[in-house]
């Protein structure tokens, strides 16, 4: 299946198009937009260090050196995706919840603009029918026990045709492939910014982001294999915890708690409990 990557009004994500319909009040009030860029994360870090305000977003039509978790390449041909980095300056105690905020915001924005039902693969990959449609990357600069800046990067495949890329064709999908109707990049970006802002602002109020995140989690109860460094473990996911960690029950009954940092996770769909 091939998709036309040409830009229509529904795919216009330039600042004038976004600002006139933006319902978020501080996320996206300052937009840095690039037709082509190496990485929105890299630019966001540079402008954040130079004093960019919280809520500033960096958007690109194309990334030439986009990154996912663990240094993986994020493929994003021009006009095919939402490529976004958000500059935040949260309290340090909120850091563990930012991945939850971003994941839930992505899921809800997809739900509200399509007929699709996404799920979260721990810690923060967004799947549709077991294929990845969106990924989230979070980087923090902490100085003196305080958060100087946090960059939340979100990549979402909207019009991407994974069949053009053999390395990801069996694991990735896009909203256009999965939906029965055409998805507007502009519409879903506006919804994403609104959802993100609402969830982020609710954190200091103690709103239960963990319960919302857990409700979308597809990894709980699955048999998985995890790799970090040169270690490999496997077992059933016994729990996913409020601090974002995962508890694995090994075959010998022992428990292992994993944090997201350097973990690669594979769900064994062929395993029968």
C-alpha positions as CSV (number, residue, x, y, z in Angstrom):
1,X,0.0,0.0,0.0
2,X,1.4,3.4,-1.0
3,X,0.4,6.7,0.2
4,X,0.4,10.2,-1.4
5,X,2.7,12.3,0.8
6,X,1.6,15.6,-0.8
7,X,0.5,18.3,1.6
8,X,-3.1,19.4,1.8
9,X,-4.8,21.7,4.3
10,X,-5.5,18.7,6.5
11,X,-1.8,17.9,6.7
12,X,-0.6,21.5,7.2
13,X,1.3,21.6,10.5
14,X,3.0,24.9,10.0
15,X,2.7,27.4,12.9
16,X,0.0,29.7,11.3
17,X,-2.2,26.6,10.7
18,X,-1.7,25.2,14.2
19,X,-1.9,28.5,16.2
20,X,-5.3,29.5,14.9
21,X,-7.0,26.3,16.1
22,X,-4.8,25.5,19.2
23,X,-6.9,24.8,22.3
24,X,-3.8,24.2,24.5
25,X,-2.9,27.3,26.5
26,X,0.9,26.9,26.9
27,X,2.0,23.7,25.1
28,X,2.6,24.9,21.6
29,X,2.2,28.7,22.1
30,X,5.8,28.9,20.9
31,X,6.4,26.8,17.8
32,X,9.7,26.2,16.0
33,X,8.9,24.6,12.7
34,X,11.4,23.1,10.2
35,X,10.7,21.5,6.7
36,X,13.8,19.3,7.3
37,X,16.0,18.8,10.4
38,X,18.4,16.3,11.8
39,X,16.4,15.7,14.9
40,X,13.7,17.6,16.8
41,X,15.3,16.4,20.1
42,X,18.7,17.9,19.2
43,X,17.2,21.3,18.3
44,X,14.9,21.3,21.3
45,X,17.9,20.7,23.7
46,X,19.8,23.5,22.1
47,X,17.0,26.1,22.4
48,X,16.1,24.9,25.9
49,X,19.6,25.5,27.1
50,X,19.4,29.0,25.5
51,X,16.3,29.7,27.7
52,X,13.3,28.7,25.6
53,X,10.1,28.8,27.6
54,X,8.4,25.7,28.9
55,X,5.8,24.5,26.4
56,X,7.9,25.4,23.4
57,X,7.6,22.7,20.7
58,X,9.9,21.8,17.8
59,X,8.1,20.3,14.8
60,X,9.6,18.9,11.6
61,X,8.2,17.6,8.4
62,X,11.3,15.4,8.0
63,X,14.1,14.2,10.2
64,X,17.4,13.1,8.7
65,X,18.8,11.6,11.9
66,X,15.8,10.9,14.0
67,X,16.3,8.7,17.1
68,X,14.1,6.3,19.1
69,X,14.9,4.6,22.4
70,X,18.3,3.0,23.0
71,X,19.7,4.9,20.0
72,X,17.6,3.3,17.4
73,X,16.9,5.1,14.2
74,X,13.4,6.6,13.7
75,X,12.4,6.6,10.0
76,X,10.4,9.6,8.9
77,X,10.1,10.4,5.2
78,X,8.9,14.0,4.5
79,X,5.2,14.6,5.3
80,X,4.6,11.0,6.6
81,X,4.6,11.6,10.4
82,X,4.2,13.8,13.4
83,X,7.7,14.6,14.6
84,X,7.5,16.6,17.7
85,X,9.6,17.6,20.8
86,X,8.2,19.4,23.8
87,X,10.3,21.5,26.2
88,X,9.3,21.1,29.8
89,X,10.7,22.2,33.2
90,X,9.0,19.9,35.7
91,X,9.6,19.2,39.3
92,X,12.0,16.3,39.7
93,X,9.4,14.2,41.5
94,X,7.3,14.2,38.3
95,X,9.9,12.7,36.0
96,X,8.7,9.1,36.4
97,X,5.2,10.2,35.3
98,X,6.2,12.1,32.1
99,X,6.4,8.9,30.1
100,X,2.9,8.0,31.3
101,X,1.6,11.5,30.4
102,X,3.1,11.3,26.9
103,X,1.8,7.7,26.3
104,X,-1.7,8.4,27.4
105,X,-1.8,11.7,25.4
106,X,-0.8,9.8,22.3
107,X,-3.4,7.0,22.8
108,X,-6.2,9.4,23.6
109,X,-5.4,11.6,20.6
110,X,-5.5,8.6,18.3
111,X,-8.8,7.4,19.9
112,X,-10.5,10.8,19.5
113,X,-9.5,11.4,15.9
114,X,-10.0,7.9,14.5
115,X,-11.8,4.6,14.9
116,X,-8.7,2.9,16.3
117,X,-8.0,1.4,19.7
118,X,-4.2,1.7,20.5
119,X,-2.5,0.0,23.4
120,X,0.8,0.7,25.2
121,X,3.7,-1.7,25.2
122,X,5.8,-1.1,28.3
123,X,7.3,1.4,28.8
124,X,5.9,3.8,26.2
125,X,5.6,2.3,22.7
126,X,2.1,2.8,21.2
127,X,0.8,-0.2,19.3
128,X,-2.2,-0.9,17.0
129,X,-2.9,-4.6,16.4
130,X,0.6,-5.4,17.9
131,X,2.4,-3.1,15.5
132,X,4.2,0.1,16.5
133,X,2.6,3.3,15.4
134,X,4.2,5.7,17.8
135,X,7.3,6.0,20.0
136,X,8.3,8.3,22.8
137,X,11.8,9.4,23.9
138,X,12.5,11.4,27.0
139,X,15.8,13.1,27.9
140,X,16.5,15.1,31.1
141,X,19.1,17.6,32.1
142,X,19.4,17.6,35.9
143,X,21.7,20.0,37.7
144,X,22.1,20.3,41.5
145,X,19.2,17.9,42.2
146,X,16.8,20.0,40.1
147,X,15.5,19.5,36.6
148,X,17.0,22.1,34.3
149,X,15.0,20.8,31.3
150,X,13.1,17.8,30.1
151,X,12.6,17.1,26.4
152,X,9.7,14.8,25.4
153,X,10.0,13.5,21.9
154,X,7.1,12.0,20.1
155,X,7.1,10.3,16.7
156,X,3.8,9.1,15.2
157,X,3.4,7.3,11.9
158,X,0.4,8.9,10.2
159,X,1.0,8.3,6.4
160,X,4.1,6.2,6.6
161,X,4.2,3.1,4.4
162,X,6.3,0.6,6.3
163,X,6.5,-1.8,3.3
164,X,9.1,0.6,1.8
165,X,11.4,-0.1,4.7
166,X,12.3,-3.9,5.1
167,X,13.9,-3.4,8.5
168,X,10.6,-2.3,10.1
169,X,7.9,-3.6,7.7
170,X,6.9,-6.4,10.0
171,X,6.9,-4.4,13.2
172,X,5.5,-1.0,12.2
173,X,2.3,0.4,11.0
174,X,0.6,3.8,10.5
175,X,-2.7,5.4,11.2
176,X,-3.6,5.4,7.5
177,X,-3.0,1.7,7.2
178,X,-5.1,0.9,10.3
179,X,-7.9,3.3,10.0
180,X,-10.9,3.1,7.7
181,X,-10.6,6.8,7.0
182,X,-7.9,9.4,6.2
183,X,-6.3,10.9,9.3
184,X,-5.4,14.5,9.3
185,X,-1.9,15.3,10.7
186,X,-3.1,18.7,11.7
187,X,-6.2,17.4,13.6
188,X,-4.3,14.7,15.5
189,X,-1.4,17.1,16.4
190,X,-3.9,19.7,17.8
191,X,-5.6,16.9,19.8
192,X,-2.2,15.6,21.0
193,X,-1.1,19.0,22.3
194,X,-4.4,19.5,24.1
195,X,-4.3,16.1,25.7
196,X,-0.7,16.4,26.7
197,X,-1.2,19.8,28.3
198,X,-4.3,18.7,30.3
199,X,-2.5,15.6,31.7
200,X,0.7,17.5,32.5
201,X,-1.1,20.2,34.3
202,X,-3.0,17.6,36.4
203,X,0.1,16.0,37.8
204,X,0.6,18.5,40.7
205,X,-3.1,18.0,41.6
206,X,-2.5,14.3,42.1
207,X,-4.7,13.1,39.3
208,X,-4.3,9.4,38.7
209,X,-2.2,9.3,35.5
210,X,-0.8,5.9,36.6
211,X,-4.3,4.3,36.5
212,X,-5.0,5.7,33.1
213,X,-1.6,4.5,31.8
214,X,-2.1,1.1,33.2
215,X,-5.5,0.8,31.7
216,X,-4.0,1.0,28.2
217,X,-1.1,-1.3,29.0
218,X,-1.1,-4.5,26.9
219,X,2.1,-6.0,28.4
220,X,0.6,-6.9,31.8
221,X,0.3,-10.7,32.2
222,X,2.3,-11.4,29.1
223,X,5.3,-13.7,28.8
224,X,8.2,-11.6,27.7
225,X,11.9,-11.6,27.1
226,X,14.0,-8.6,28.2
227,X,17.5,-7.7,27.5
228,X,19.6,-5.0,29.1
229,X,23.4,-4.9,28.6
230,X,24.5,-8.5,28.1
231,X,21.8,-10.0,30.3
232,X,18.6,-11.7,29.1
233,X,15.7,-12.6,31.4
234,X,12.2,-14.0,30.6
235,X,9.0,-14.6,32.5
236,X,5.5,-13.3,33.1
237,X,4.8,-9.6,33.8
238,X,3.4,-9.8,37.3
239,X,2.9,-6.1,37.8
240,X,3.6,-2.7,36.3
241,X,4.2,-0.3,39.1
242,X,3.3,3.4,39.9
243,X,7.0,4.4,39.5
244,X,6.9,3.1,35.9
245,X,8.9,-0.1,36.7
246,X,7.9,-3.6,35.7
247,X,8.0,-6.7,37.9
248,X,8.9,-9.9,36.1
249,X,8.2,-13.4,37.6
250,X,10.8,-15.9,36.4
251,X,10.1,-19.6,35.8
252,X,11.7,-20.4,39.2
253,X,9.1,-18.1,41.0
254,X,11.6,-15.3,41.8
255,X,10.8,-11.7,41.0
256,X,12.8,-9.2,39.1
257,X,12.0,-5.5,38.9
258,X,13.1,-3.6,35.8
259,X,13.2,0.1,35.0
260,X,12.8,1.3,31.5
261,X,16.2,2.8,30.9
262,X,18.2,0.3,28.9
263,X,15.7,-2.6,28.5
264,X,14.6,-4.1,25.3
265,X,11.4,-6.1,25.6
266,X,9.9,-8.7,23.3
267,X,6.4,-10.1,23.9
268,X,6.2,-13.8,23.1
269,X,2.8,-14.0,21.5
270,X,3.2,-17.8,20.9
271,X,3.6,-18.6,24.5
272,X,0.7,-20.4,26.2
273,X,0.5,-19.8,30.0
